[in-house]
């Protein structure tokens, strides 16, 4: 090894931080903005928690708006309303507004005078956090001056969910089963359709393109209703609504997945196919062993995004008659509202959807970040 290739370990250093140093003044602006948004959001949560721990009673104001002792969960709803209108909450909100305005004024009037990117970033971030704090605080002030009691009574009375938690978990399970099986079937259908669409023969390409355009051009809710009766009356197949929903989800997802796969396959460099053919592979073998495996790696993120979308679309099975053991989240919520005349079931269903989709969204972002290096992006395939 020549001397020119020898690098002493002590000479290897990290790249310099080009953002430069900060200073007390821009850091103070950042902390002002952070304190403002913390007072508004975390302060409000702390006031609510403190009121809940304290227990509270049904105040006359709560009784006057219809929160009577015989209403299940009336005390908890009253605690929410009273905490929102308490002096402590008022102090939190107006303090947040004051600090937010201060952060906005200092941040946006000072950042141009800062001599390093880090200082400018601290000033701008403090100003933006101030804008967030003022916006959220104003919304809370307007909300509490309206009828928060009615909203809390009908959408935040989680006591009414007691006795339904088992069916709630079953609803989450059914939602995931519908989405997962529909997505899995759609991936298989989509890959086959993508290969057909890429064919040079019109008799192969035409029907596949017709299928894709049909399922992408008609509403999913129409497909669910129509295919249920088509299978029942047209083909005399007495399938349960749950099974029909899985079939329709797979057919619909297949149309979108086909476009994702097509874009993924076409993004592979043409030289890959030429190299495979030069090794003696047929077109089918080249697609199977060289092109499609690379394309699948590239389309994983958009396919995962399709899965997240399909989880939310499972709510459309409300148009079909599911039995109670097959209720997905939205149907579970609708039945709960019908039983209790309280919309807290819809709020709980939203929490359930978020509990399923947010981890998946984070997983999609992590996979995209991991696969981003050296991969060609696939655009224009969103639903």
PyMOL commands that set and color helices and strands:
alter all, ss='L'
color gray80, all
select helices_A, chain A and resi 3-5+9-11+24-54+60-64+74-84+87-113+117-144+148-155+158-161+165-197+202-217+220-234+241-266+270-278+283-319+324-326+329-340+344-371
alter helices_A, ss='H'
color red, helices_A
deselect
rebuild
show_as cartoon
